[in-house]
């Protein structure tokens, strides 16, 4: 499946729009990661536990979005975007969305 954050796919023509597709996941912070993060705040550096958490969240949200696109018969998703929002203290939602389309190679 082709996935892009642009409105078109180079070398392809959009022949059908299948509709909006979306995927999300809500993740809570882990106590161990919070302890590591508090130490890193004192000395500086990357919060690797949170980086891993967000990477996993993006991957899961994207997989759910692509599964929905496949159900609609699409072979590409264009104009893909990610957003996050706080759901409650210590938990956040990562949301992926785009437009499922059918593309064919340009003549």
Secondary structure, DSSP 4 states (H G I P E B T S, - for coil): -EE-SSSS-TTEEEEEEEEEEEEEEEEE--HHHHHHHHHHHHH----HHHHHHHHHHHHHHHHHHHHHHHHTT-SEEEEEEEEEEEEETTEEEEEEEEEEEEEEE--
